[in-house]
């Protein structure tokens, strides 16, 4: 039986309310296609890391998590910058995935 890797896509987000839903829709389509082809595990997912956004990014991430089984969210307490937010996301998924894409 072929082992399909469980993939995590980590997306740092800072004030992304205008694009987070469309980004998630497109990434979900990619994961769905890869799952259907047998290339990845069906439990593969997207982690949206809110980097202290001051707009509606976090409430939108929460909504996406409730409505899309492929979406998880991580809410940082303050804006720490792109690279530290990415590192927080990588640390959050490294033990529950076979590979990570950022």
Secondary structure as UniProt FT lines:
FT   STRAND          7..13
FT   TURN            17..19
FT   HELIX           20..36
FT   TURN            37..38
FT   TURN            42..43
FT   STRAND          45..50
FT   HELIX           57..67
FT   TURN            69..70
FT   STRAND          71..75
FT   HELIX           82..93
FT   TURN            94..95
FT   STRAND          99..101
//
